[in-house]
Every structure is written in C-alpha cells, then in structure tokens.
C-alpha cells in the first residue's frame, strides 16, 4: 500500500504522455524531461492525452510501483476548467 506523508514529494506532469509506456519508459521521462532521478522516492503523476486516466510511478527502495487509474479525472474547458484542474470528486470515487 502506498502511504503519503507530509514530506512526500509529488510531481505532476503538465504534458500528456504516451500511455503505452511502462515503468522504464516513464522513468526515462522523469530523467530526460523533468531532469529528475525517479529513484529518490517521489511520486510522479502522468496523464493520457484525453485526460481520462492517470499513471503514478514511485520507487520505494526495493522496486518500482506503477498504478493506473481510469477516471474522468480532469475538467474540460466546457466544464469551466482549463483542462489541467482535477475533478476531486471523481478522483475520490464519488459520483
């Protein structure tokens, strides 16, 4: 189980990524695009182009965790959002 503490660092990618990428591909994005080392234990959040799914990448000291969530996670411009705001009710599983 993933536990977040107040000291946890969470990085959210502002550009969508190709969701065919797995652990190695997303770790490469962390290194090449963000210029960060994914082995530091931070949580990296990526979204697909449509904004309907998220992938979380985390290294816990023993191995990588990769979690994929499928939600209508982002407000569209028609809903009054900029496309980058999270619809917190959907992320929490509420309807």
Secondary structure by P-SEA (a helix, b strand, c coil): cccccccbbbbbbcccccccccaaaaaaaaacccccccccbbbbbbbcccccbbbbbbbcccbbbbbbbbccccccccccccccccccccccccc
